[in-house]
Amino acid sequence: MQLGGGGTSHDPWDTTLFDASAADIYKTYATLHMQLNPLLWSLAQQAANDGTPVTRPARFVFDCDCDDTMFLLGDDILVAPVITSGATTREVVLPPGTWVDRLTGAPTVGDGTTAITVPAPLDTIPSWYRSGSIVPMYAIAADTMLPATAPGVTSYVGANGSELRFIYTPGAGAATTTLDDGAMASGDGTAMTWTAGTTYQVATFDIDARNLTGALSAPTAVSGDGVDLANVADVTTCAAPGCWSFDAPTKHLLIRTTSAVIGVR
């Protein structure tokens, strides 16, 4: 972890400077950063090839009245950092289009000019997925990108680094993503396809259906390449061709598969 800023110490575990909760908040976002490595590395490769920035000021991408601190990570994650000390809310202008809150799943249509106020407590960075997007992440949480032998330390070297989690946010049209190893995924609202790459061999589609309708919001069956997959309690333990789970109270659908074509009905 690299920390910067003014003063003599920025260590979140320094309780003479920060509340005891600071270390846990830092850990949450350090873990998220690690899990986003498949996206970050692919964006870094794109930047090396054509100069497109990994983080893109919202006004660089959209004609909007977004403030100078708002940025996109790639094309599909919008972030509004909180830079006012003690703030618990944040005023934002969302770019044109539909944006889905990462924490609540609530969609909001932005017009590029209208300001709204969103919650921004200390442990929350206001952020959204673009409606009609697929964001690649690691499927399994680990601690390091290097080989690890220390007790309690998990590594992305080996099997942990070969599984993707696609955060699929269905929209009006097709969604697609391509990674640096050739892995690709797409979705049209009821069916998803994916192609394994040289690194990534297993995929989990992660769908927040709280504000969706149709099959994704109340699935009765999920198929992989035309064969019904098992409905299980824990998708992390199933073998090929895959399995699925749906948590009705939270309307959260997970589909882990090695199949190329996934259908939900």
Residue, then its C-alpha position, 0 to 999 in steps of 0.5 A: m500500500q502506498l500512502g501520500g499527503g501532507g504531514t509526517s505520517h499517513d498510516p491508517w493504523d496510527t491511532t494517534l492520528f486516525d480513528a480505529s476504523a480507519a484501518d478497516i476502511y483502508k483495507t476495504y478499498a485496498t482489497l477492492h483495488m486488488q480485485l480490480n487488477p484484471l481491469l486495471w491491467s487491461l486498461a494499462q495495456q490499452a494506455a501503453n498501446d494508444g495513450t488512453p488514460v486509465t482514469r479519465p476525468a468525467r468531462f474528458v469523456f462526456d459533455c457535462d457539468c461534472d466537477d473536476t474531481m469526478f472521474l471514470l475508471g475505464d469506461d464503466i465505473l464512475v467515481a466521485p471522490v470526497i475531498t471535503s473534511g467531515a462531509t457526509t454527503r456529496e453533490v454530483v452531476l451525473p454524465p448523460g446516461t443511466w448510472v447504477d449505484r455500486l452499493t444500493g443498486a439504484p439506477t439514476v438517469g443523468d443529464g449532464t447538468t442536474a446536480i443531486t446530493v448523494p450519501a458520502p459517509l466516511d466509509t463510502i466513496p460515491s461510485w456507479y456502474r454504467s448501465g449496460s456494462i460488464v466490469p471484470m474483477y478477480a473472483i476470489a479475494a487474495d492478498t498479493m500478486l506474488p507467490a506467498t508462503a506465509p501462513g494466512v497470506t493468499s496469492y493470486v499466483g495459480a488457481n486464484g488468479s485464473e478466475l474472473r468475476f464479471i460484474y454485469t449491469p444490464g442496460a438497454g443494449a448489449a454489454t461487452t468487455t475484452l481483457d488483455d489475455g483475450a478473454m471476452a464477455s458479453g450480455d444482452g439482458t437474458a443471456m451471457t457469453w464468454t470466451a476464456g483467455t490464456t490466463y482466465q479460465v473460469a468466470t462468475f457472472d455477478i448480477d445485482a437484480r434489485n432494480l431489474t425485472g424479468a428472468l434475472s430478477a427471479p430466475t427459475a433455471v440457468s443453463g450453460d451451453g444448453v445444459d441446466l446448471a445446478n442450483v447451489a448454496d455456494v457457487t465457489t465449490c462447484a465443478a464444471p460446467g458450473c452452477w448458480s445461486f440466487d439470494a431472493p431477499t437481496k435479489h443477487l444472482l451468481i453464475r459460475t461457469t466454464s460454459a461459453v453461453i449462459g442463459v437465464r429463464 
